[in-house]
C-alpha cells in the first residue's frame, strides 16, 4: 500500500521525534513536511499509528493518505490527540436530465 504522511508538528521536539519514527518505518522525506512509502502493509501501519500517537501531543497534527484501501483513497487525521478517518469515494453520476 502507498502511504503519504504530512506533518504539522506543534514544536521542534515533536518534529524530530516524528521524523525518527518515520525513518525507522522506512519512509522517505519527499518535501519539507511530507514523507512517503510504498511498502507499508496494514499491520505495520497500525503499529506506525501507535508510535505516532506516542510521540505527539495535543498541538501536533498528522495526516496519512493511504491507497488503496478497498480500492479507494483513505485519509486518516490525527488532530488534538484524536484519530479520524475518511474514505474518499468517486462521485456518483447524476441521472441524465430530461428536457
C-alpha positions in Angstrom: 0.0 0.0 0.0 1.2 3.5 -0.7 1.1 5.8 2.3 2.0 9.5 2.4 2.4 11.3 5.8 2.0 15.0 6.1 3.3 16.5 9.4 2.3 19.7 11.2 4.2 19.4 14.5 3.5 21.7 17.3 7.1 22.1 18.2 10.7 21.2 17.3 10.9 18.2 19.6 7.7 16.7 18.2 9.1 17.3 14.6 12.3 15.5 15.5 10.6 12.5 17.1 8.1 12.1 14.3 10.9 12.2 11.7 12.8 9.5 13.7 9.7 7.3 13.8 9.0 7.7 10.0 12.7 6.9 9.1 12.5 3.8 11.4 9.5 2.6 9.4 11.2 3.1 6.0 9.6 6.4 4.9 11.5 8.8 2.7 11.2 12.5 3.0 10.0 14.0 -0.3 9.2 17.5 0.8 9.6 19.7 3.9 6.8 18.1 5.8 5.8 15.1 3.6 7.1 11.6 3.9 6.2 8.6 1.6 6.4 4.8 1.5 5.1 2.3 -0.9 6.0 -0.8 1.2 3.6 -0.4 4.2 1.0 -3.1 5.0 -1.9 -2.9 7.4 -0.2 -4.5 10.5 2.8 -2.2 10.1 0.5 0.8 9.6 -1.3 0.0 12.8 2.0 0.0 14.7 3.1 3.2 13.0 -0.1 5.0 14.1 0.6 3.8 17.7 4.2 5.2 17.5 2.9 8.5 16.1 0.4 8.7 18.9 3.1 8.0 21.4 5.4 10.9 20.3 2.7 13.5 19.6 0.9 15.8 21.8 -2.4 17.9 21.7 -0.8 20.5 19.4 0.5 18.2 16.7 -1.4 17.3 13.6 -0.6 14.4 11.2 -2.4 13.3 8.0 -2.0 9.9 6.4 -3.1 9.3 2.8 -3.4 5.6 2.1 -4.1 4.0 -1.3 -5.6 1.5 -2.0 -7.9 0.8 0.9 -10.6 -1.5 -0.6 -9.8 0.2 -3.9 -10.3 3.7 -2.5 -8.3 6.5 -1.0 -8.4 6.8 2.8 -7.3 10.0 4.7 -6.6 9.5 8.4 -6.1 12.6 10.5 -4.6 12.9 14.0 -5.6 16.3 15.5 -6.0 17.2 19.1 -4.9 13.6 20.0 -7.9 12.1 18.2 -7.7 9.9 15.1 -10.4 10.3 12.4 -10.6 8.5 9.1 -12.4 9.5 5.8 -12.7 7.2 2.8 -12.9 9.1 -0.4 -15.3 7.6 -2.9 -15.7 8.5 -6.6 -18.6 10.9 -7.3 -22.0 9.5 -8.0 -23.1 10.1 -11.6 -26.3 12.1 -11.7 -29.1 10.7 -13.9 -29.5 12.5 -17.3 -31.8 15.5 -17.3 -35.0 15.3 -19.2 -36.0 18.2 -21.3 
